Amino acid sequence: MSRPSSNNASGGWPSPKTNSSGPACKTRPDSAGKYVGSELDLRLAWTVSPNLLLEGGWLYLIKGSYYSNLLNQGVAGAPNDKNTDYVFLSMRLFF
């Protein structure tokens, strides 16, 4: 793969000091670790009719060391490191 041509000093690649996309968390790469966590999912779907699908489920997020490392580093706005339950319901109409 060739690098894109450009007149800027980085040769067309974004500067490592600027980040126009990505997480809002401002830490050095790898300073909080890489293990974000794991999740367990349970999903149920019911086709009520050819035009209607109901779906519901439960998700359990087991937070990894990344979250506790952010808290230990004092990163502003870091989420807590407690495991989290999510429950969802959805309805899809097909027409």
C-alpha positions as CSV (number, residue, x, y, z in Angstrom):
1,M,0.0,0.0,0.0
2,S,1.5,3.4,-1.0
3,R,1.2,6.5,1.1
4,P,-1.1,9.2,-0.2
5,S,0.6,12.2,-1.7
6,S,0.2,15.5,0.0
7,N,2.1,18.7,0.6
8,N,1.9,18.5,4.4
9,A,4.8,17.4,6.5
10,S,3.3,14.1,7.5
11,G,3.1,13.0,3.8
12,G,-0.7,12.8,3.9
13,W,-1.0,10.7,7.0
14,P,-2.7,12.3,10.1
15,S,-0.3,13.6,12.6
16,P,0.0,11.4,15.7
17,K,-0.7,14.5,17.8
18,T,-4.0,15.2,16.2
19,N,-7.0,12.9,16.4
20,S,-10.0,13.9,14.5
21,S,-12.0,10.7,15.3
22,G,-12.0,8.0,17.9
23,P,-12.8,7.9,21.6
24,A,-13.2,11.1,23.5
25,C,-10.9,9.6,26.2
26,K,-7.6,11.5,26.0
27,T,-4.9,9.0,27.2
28,R,-1.7,7.9,25.6
29,P,-2.1,4.8,23.4
30,D,-1.8,1.6,25.6
31,S,-1.3,3.6,28.8
32,A,-4.6,2.2,30.1
33,G,-4.1,-1.2,28.6
34,K,-5.9,-3.1,25.9
35,Y,-8.4,-5.4,27.6
36,V,-11.7,-3.6,27.3
37,G,-13.7,-6.6,28.5
38,S,-16.1,-9.3,27.4
39,E,-19.8,-9.5,27.0
40,L,-22.5,-12.1,27.2
41,D,-25.7,-11.8,25.1
42,L,-29.1,-13.4,25.2
43,R,-31.4,-12.5,22.4
44,L,-34.9,-13.6,21.5
45,A,-36.8,-12.9,18.4
46,W,-40.5,-13.5,17.6
47,T,-41.9,-13.1,14.1
48,V,-45.4,-12.0,14.9
49,S,-46.4,-11.7,11.2
50,P,-44.6,-11.4,7.9
51,N,-44.4,-7.6,8.5
52,L,-43.6,-7.5,12.3
53,L,-40.7,-8.8,14.3
54,L,-40.3,-8.3,18.0
55,E,-37.0,-8.8,19.6
56,G,-35.7,-8.5,23.1
57,G,-32.6,-9.4,25.0
58,W,-30.1,-9.0,27.8
59,L,-26.4,-8.1,27.6
60,Y,-23.9,-8.4,30.5
61,L,-20.7,-6.3,30.0
62,I,-17.8,-7.6,32.0
63,K,-15.5,-4.6,32.1
64,G,-11.8,-5.3,31.7
65,S,-8.7,-3.7,33.2
66,Y,-8.9,-0.8,30.8
67,Y,-11.7,0.9,32.8
68,S,-10.0,0.5,36.2
69,N,-6.7,1.8,34.7
70,L,-8.5,4.9,33.4
71,L,-9.9,5.5,36.9
72,N,-6.5,4.9,38.6
73,Q,-4.9,7.4,36.2
74,G,-7.5,10.0,37.1
75,V,-8.8,10.5,33.5
76,A,-11.6,13.0,33.6
77,G,-15.0,11.5,32.5
78,A,-13.8,7.9,32.7
79,P,-16.7,5.5,33.2
80,N,-16.8,3.3,36.3
81,D,-15.2,-0.1,36.3
82,K,-18.3,-2.0,37.5
83,N,-19.8,-4.7,35.4
84,T,-23.1,-3.6,33.7
85,D,-26.4,-5.1,32.7
86,Y,-28.3,-3.9,29.6
87,V,-31.8,-4.9,28.6
88,F,-33.4,-4.0,25.3
89,L,-36.6,-4.4,23.3
90,S,-37.1,-3.6,19.7
91,M,-39.9,-3.8,17.1
92,R,-39.2,-4.0,13.4
93,L,-41.9,-3.3,10.8
94,F,-41.3,-4.5,7.2
95,F,-43.2,-2.8,4.4
